[in-house]
Amino acid sequence: MKDFLFIFRHYFMRAFRDPQTVIFLVLLPLGIITVTGFIDFEGNIVNGYNITATFNAAFNFVAFQFFSGQWLTDYLHNDFSGSVSWRLRSAPIPKMTFFFATTLGIWVFTILQGVLIIAVTAVFFDVYWGNPLILALVLLIISIMAQLFAILIFLFTRSKGSGTAVSMTVIFGMMIMSGFGGLFTLGGRVGEFLITHGTPISLAGRAVIYSGFIFDDMSSALFNIAVLSVITAVMAAAVVILGRRLKI
């Protein structure tokens, strides 16, 4: 347990102290939300909340959970399959201990990053986050999904560079298919399905929006959360099965 906690603290603080995390995972999404929130500002204020900022905050919050998980992919490639992996193999600590402690450290960091975005936008940007319970469930499920996604990318790629390329391609692809809070428009029935239910970003972002006065459809919010839970369970099973066969 002592070794586990030491490794957990190391990777959590490693992510926390990285200046790129502040710039890319906190300042960038807050900047996007700020800029979009001023589009047709007066017409977007309903019940004291900025509707445009709310839509974009919901989808930014989810997308950047996945970007935060990218740090896990980088650390796994650096330390588990990179040039310093010999140190891990020579250490008197089981590899699984390193793996789970690293994942837990980045997972906690990811949750805190999400909480920070929620808190800042709610206080300063007039963002409406809907039902607190739904929001908490979305944060919990998406943060776990982000770590599972990062592990799967690690398992299927051979280097940090290839892992980053695949991860970014998938994340930006999901952002575009989800419409990303109205910044992108996809036509037709297929486009409508992708925007509402076609990706985890679509499902999670809409779950938040559905849970409040904007759409006021709690049954749809719960349905989206149920679908996200199933996807997360499938990803977890895939990580366990593939991890045993490949690298872990």
N, C-alpha and C positions, 0 to 999 in steps of 0.2 A: 504493500500500500504506500509506503514511503517513497519508493521509486516511482510509482504511478503518479503521485501528487507532484513530485519534483519535475517529471517530464511534462505533466499537464501545465504547471506554472510556467515552465520554460517556453512552451509554444504559445500559450496565451499572451505572455508578455512580449514575445517575439513579434506577434502580429500587432499587438497594441502599440508597440514602440516604433513600428515601421512607418516612416513619414508618408509613404504612399497610401496607407490605409486611410489616413485623415483626409488626404487630398481626393483620392479616387472614390472612397466608400462613404464619406460623410459630406465633404464640401461640394463635390460634383452633383449628387442627387439633390442636395438642398438648393444649389444654384439653378438646376433645371426646374425645380418646383417654383422657385422665386420668379424666374423669367416667365414661365407659362402662367403663373398666377396673375400677372398684370395684363394678360390678353383680355381685352373687353372687360376691364376690371369692374366697372360699375354694374354692368349687366350680369355679372357672375355672382354677386353677393345675394344669397338667399338665407333668411333666418340668421344673419350675422356670419355666415360661412362662405368662403370662396369656393364655388363649385368646380371651376376649372382647376384650381390648385388641389382640390380634394381628389379629383379623378387622377391627375398626374402623380400626386403623392402616393396614392394607393398602388399604382403600377410601378412607380419608381422604388417604393419600399420593397415590393416583392422581387423585382429584377435585381436589385442590389444585394439582396440576400444571396442570390446565386453568384454574383460577382465576389461577394465576401467569401463564399465557399471555395472560390478559385485559389485563395491563399493556401487552403489545405492541399490541393493538387500540387501546387508549387513545392510546398514543404515535403510532401511525400516523395516527389521526384528527386528533390535535392538530397534528402537524407536516407531514403530507402532504396533508391536505384541509381543515384549519382556517384560522383567520384569519392565521396566520403562514406559510402554505405558500408565499407569495410569496418569502420568504427562501430557501427550498429551490430554487425555480425560478431565482432570480438567482445562486445560488452556482455557481462554476466546477467543480462536481463532478457527475458523472453521477447521475441520480436512483436508478439501480439500486445504486450504491455506498452511498448513504444507506440504501436499503431493506434490503440484505443485512447491512450492518453493524449496523443497528438490530435486525434479527431475531436475529443471532448474539449480540448483547449480552444480549437478554432470554432467549435459549435457555440461555446459560451461567448466568445468574441462576437460571433455573428448575431446572436440574440441581442447583445448590448448595442451593437451597431443599429439594429432594427429599432430598439427602444428609443435610442437617441434621435433617430429620424422622426419617429412618431411624436416624441415629446416636443422637439423644436418646432415642427410644422404645426402642431396643435396650438402651441402658445403664441408663436410669432406670425404664422402664415394663415391663420383662420381656417385650417383644414379640419374637416369633420370626419372622424374616424369610425363613426357608427357604433354598433353594439360592442362594449368592451370585451365581453366573453368571446364573441366571434373574432374580434381582432386578435385576442390572445391565442385562440386556436389556430388562426392563420399563421401567426408568427411562429408558434411551436412547430406546426407541420412543415411549413416552408423552410424553416431553419434546418430541420432534420433532413428534408429532401435535398437541400443545397449541399449538405455534407455527403449524402449518398451519391449525388450526382458527381461531386468532386472525386470520390473514391472510384466510381465507375470510369471516369475519364483517366484516372491514374492507372487503372488495371488494363485499359485498352490502348494506352500510348506508351512510347518508349523513352520519351525525354520531356523535360520541362517545356521546351519550345513547342513540340507537337501537342502536348497537353493543353497549353495555353491557346493554341490555334483552334483546336477542336472545341474547347470549352467556350471561347468567345464566339465562335461561329454559331454554336447551338443557342447560347443565351441571346445574342442579337437576333437570331432567327425567331426565337420565341417572342421577343419584344415586338418585332415587326408583325408577326402573325396575330398577336394579341391586340394590335392597334395602338398599344402603349398609351393608354389614356386619351385617345383621340388624336394623337400626333400623326398616326398613319391611318389610311383608309383603304380597306379591302372590300371590293364589291362582290355582289352575288351571294348566293346561299352559302357557298363554301367559305367565303370571306366572313360572313355574318357568324357562322359556326365557330371559326377560328378565333374571332374577336371575343365571343362570349364563353366558349367552352373548349377551344381547341388546344390550349397549352396550359401548363400549371400557372403561368403568369396570368392568363385570362381567368382561370378558375379562382385563383386567390384574390386578384384585384377586384373581380366582380363580387366575391363573397363579402368583402369589406363594404363595397358600394351598396349592395343589396340589403345590408343589415341596418341601414339608417333611413332617414326621412327622404333621401334623394330618390331611391327606388322603392324602399319600404316593402321588401319581399323576403321575409325571414326564411320561408321554406326554400327559396332558391339559394340563399346563403348557406343553409345547412346542407342542401344537396351538393353544392360545390365543395364544401368541406369534406363530405363523405367521399366524393370522387378523388379529392386530393389524398385522403387517407388510404384509399385503395392503391393509388399509384405509389405512395410512399412505402406501403407494405410490399408491393411487388419489387420495388427497387431494393429494399432491404434484403429480400430473399435472393435477388440477383447478386448482390454484394457478397452474401455469405457463400453461395454456390460457386461463383466465379473466383472469389478470393481464395477458396480452398484449392481450386484447379490451377490458378495462375501464380500470383506472387506472394500472397499473404500466408 
